[in-house]
Amino acid sequence: MEIIHLTTETFMETIKEGVSLVDFWADWCGPCHMLAPTIEALAIKYEGAVKVCKIDVDAEPALAQTFGVMSIPTVIVFKDGAPTLKATGVQPLEAYDEMIEMQFTIKGGLEL
C-alpha cells in the first residue's frame, strides 16, 4: 500500500472514516528518517484496513499546531476523524501495532 501524503486540503476527507495512522515528520529530522521504514511496514501490514499517512510539518504547520505536535516524529492514530492515541519519538513497530489494534477492540470498533 502506498503511504498517503496529506495536506490541509486533503486531511479531513482522508481521515474522516475508519482508522488512520498519521506520521508528522520533516525532511531534516534524523529520527523521522529512522522511523520511515516502520511506517512503510505498517502501510504494507494494514493495507485495506488502515490508512497510513504522512504530514510534512514544514509544509503544513497549521495541521501540526492543531494536533499539538511539539516535536517530531509524532504519530497520531485517528478513528473516524477523531484523534485517539499519540506517540512521540521513534517507537518499535509493536508499539504502533498496539495503537492500531486498540482501535479495533474499542466498543463499536471495526473488524480487521
N, C-alpha and C positions, 0 to 999 in steps of 0.2 A: 504494500500500500504506500502511496505517496504521502509525504508529510504535507499538510496544508499550511501555507504561509498566509497569515491573517493580516488584514489592515483594519483601520477603524471602520471603513465602509463594509467590509465583509464579516466582521466579528460576530455581531448578534445573529445574523442569518445563519451562520455556520454552526454556532453552538446552541441555538435555541431548543433543539430537540436531541434527546439521547445523552450519552456520556461523551465528554470531550476532555482530552488532556492537553493543556496549553503550556508550552515552554517559553518563558520570557527570557530572551538572550540578547547578546550583542556580538558582533564580529570580533571586536578587540578583546573579548573576555576569554581568558585561557580556560577556566573551569567550564565555561559554556561549550567549548570545543571538546573537552573531556567527556561531557555529558552527551554529545551528539550521537555517538554510536548506540547508546542506551535508548535514546528517543527513537532512532531508526529501528531498533529491535522491537520496541513497543508497537510501532506502526505496523510491522510485519505480524507480530503475535496477535494483535487485536483487530486485524483487518476485517472490516464489515461490522464490527461490534462497537468500536470506539473511534472517534475522530482524533487523530494525533496532529497537533498544530504547533506552530511556532510564531512568536511575535518578536520582531526586532525592536527593542526598546528605544533605539536611537531614531528609527523611522516612525515609531508610534508611541511617543512619550505619554500621550493622554491616556492610552489604554493601560500602560504600566502604572500611572498615577491612580487611575480609577480603582485598580485592584490592590493598591498598597504595596507595589513591588518596590522595595527599597534597595535590594541587592540582587545580583544575578549570578548564576541562573536561579530562577524561581519557577516552579512548576505548580500550576493550579489545575485541579480537576473540577469540571463543571458538570452538573446534571440538569438537563432541561433549562439551560441558560443561567443557572444559579451556581456560584462557586461553593464547593463543599469541602475541599481539602487543599492545603497548600504546603509545599516543601521548598525550603531554600537551601541552596548549595547542591553539590553533587551527592546524590544518594545511590545506593546499589539498585540494580534492576528490581530486586524483590520488593523494595520499598514502594516503587511506583506500581508494581503489580498489585500490592495490597491496597493502595489508594484507589486503583481502578476497580478491583474486585469488590471493595466495600460498597460501591455504587450499585452493584447488582444484588446485594444482600439486604439493602435498606428496604423497609416495608414499602411495598408497591414498586419495588425495583424491577429492573429489566431482566430478561433471561439472556444469558450468553449462548 
